[in-house]
Amino acid sequence: MRRQSGIGWDHLNNTIDMDPGWWRTMKVEIPGCSRFKKGPLQNEAELTVMFNNITNDESDN
């Protein structure tokens, strides 16, 4: 979601900064995404350590 072209980023709050219409569209496409409207990913540093070496080459799809 964050890596899409044209996405605004609020560096102060570490949240995605987009208009309400964009969020409505995303909520349909990605259920549960609205939690990132109010706050950043929790425990990001720990998650990076845990999952840093995991990659997906899409060979199983």
BAKE-688787 format. One record per residue (C-alpha): residue number from 1; residue in three letters; x, z, y. Coordinates in steps of 0.001 Angstrom, whole numbers, m for minus. Each point is the difference from the previous one (the first is absolute). Layout:
+-----+------+---------+---------+---------+
| seq | type |      px |      pz |      py |
+-----+------+---------+---------+---------+
| NUM |  ala |       X |       Z |       Y |
...
+-----+------+---------+---------+---------+
REM end
This chain:
+-----+------+---------+---------+---------+
| seq | type |      px |      pz |      py |
+-----+------+---------+---------+---------+
|   1 |  met |       0 |       0 |       0 |
|   2 |  arg |    2675 |    1014 |    2468 |
|   3 |  arg |    2129 |   m3077 |    m687 |
|   4 |  gln |   m2721 |   m2469 |     955 |
|   5 |  ser |     749 |   m2189 |    2990 |
|   6 |  gly |   m1361 |    1301 |    3302 |
|   7 |  ile |    m482 |    3615 |   m1072 |
|   8 |  gly |     571 |    2572 |    2735 |
|   9 |  trp |    1991 |    3156 |    m746 |
|  10 |  asp |    m291 |    3322 |    1814 |
|  11 |  his |    3522 |    1435 |    m158 |
|  12 |  leu |   m1087 |    3358 |    1394 |
|  13 |  asn |   m2575 |     678 |   m2734 |
|  14 |  asn |    1455 |   m2290 |   m2700 |
|  15 |  thr |   m3340 |   m1736 |    m437 |
|  16 |  ile |   m1340 |   m3543 |      59 |
|  17 |  asp |   m1412 |    m790 |    3443 |
|  18 |  met |   m2786 |   m2579 |    m260 |
|  19 |  asp |   m3523 |    m448 |    1381 |
|  20 |  pro |   m3088 |    1363 |   m1813 |
|  21 |  gly |   m1038 |   m3475 |   m1224 |
|  22 |  trp |    3296 |    m425 |   m1822 |
|  23 |  trp |    m417 |    3403 |   m1661 |
|  24 |  arg |   m3551 |    m912 |   m1155 |
|  25 |  thr |    1339 |   m3167 |   m1622 |
|  26 |  met |    2870 |    1843 |   m1660 |
|  27 |  lys |   m2301 |    2736 |   m1345 |
|  28 |  val |   m1890 |   m2700 |   m1915 |
|  29 |  glu |    3188 |   m1688 |   m1263 |
|  30 |  ile |    1981 |    3189 |    m712 |
|  31 |  pro |   m2236 |    3009 |    m761 |
|  32 |  gly |    1565 |    3255 |    1178 |
|  33 |  cys |    2273 |   m1613 |    2582 |
|  34 |  ser |   m1704 |    1709 |    2935 |
|  35 |  arg |    1899 |    3225 |    m739 |
|  36 |  phe |    3027 |   m1711 |    1576 |
|  37 |  lys |   m1921 |    m431 |    3246 |
|  38 |  lys |     363 |    3701 |     784 |
|  39 |  gly |    3357 |     893 |   m1501 |
|  40 |  pro |    3083 |   m1263 |   m1809 |
|  41 |  leu |     731 |     m25 |   m3697 |
|  42 |  gln |     651 |    3568 |   m1095 |
|  43 |  asn |    3321 |     836 |   m1668 |
|  44 |  glu |    1414 |   m3459 |     692 |
|  45 |  ala |    3617 |    1142 |    m380 |
|  46 |  glu |    m690 |    1583 |   m3393 |
|  47 |  leu |   m1970 |   m3025 |   m1177 |
|  48 |  thr |    2882 |   m2256 |    1009 |
|  49 |  val |    2370 |    2039 |   m2173 |
|  50 |  met |   m2424 |     m65 |   m2934 |
|  51 |  phe |    m915 |   m3691 |      93 |
|  52 |  asn |    2967 |   m1649 |    1730 |
|  53 |  asn |    1294 |   m1790 |   m3107 |
|  54 |  ile |   m3377 |   m1320 |   m1153 |
|  55 |  thr |    m576 |   m3706 |     550 |
|  56 |  asn |   m2736 |   m2441 |    m969 |
|  57 |  asp |     967 |   m3510 |    m987 |
|  58 |  glu |   m3650 |    m846 |    m846 |
|  59 |  ser |     992 |   m1116 |   m3517 |
|  60 |  asp |   m2857 |    2034 |   m1492 |
|  61 |  asn |   m2717 |   m1746 |    2014 |
+-----+------+---------+---------+---------+
REM end
